[in-house]
Amino acid sequence: QVQLVESGGGLVQPGGSLRLSCAASESIFSIDFMSWYCQAPGKQREPVASISSGGTTVYAGSVKGRFTISRDSAQNTLYLQMNTLKPEDTAVYYCRALSAGRLYWGQGTQVTVSS
């Protein structure tokens, strides 16, 4: 059972930055894939970025060049650095882990981009 706790969301102006964190209850290197998803009001949850246990990263086209996914093994934490934020980035952001064939989700953190 992997527990995930996100933090770091908030209100930011367009063009600003935020860093989201996802603290895992076990070593992140034992987790096959870790991802960030987002869900805007009235829309389906969709992938933002992912990182494999080997360090390979994948980004959604809409965030490529603006967002960076990374991890800190010492802290068992996954990060999402979000730069040049746009109003359309407003959503609840969720951390997801795929480990031993099972999916785990965090509770989500709200990101609001507005002037």
Secondary structure, DSSP 8 states (H G I E B T S, - for coil): ---EEEE--EEE-TT--EEEEEEESS-GGGSSEEEEEEE-TTS--EEEEEEETT--EEE-TTTTTTEEEEEETTTTEEEEEE-S--GGG-EEEEEEEEETTEEEE---EEEEE--
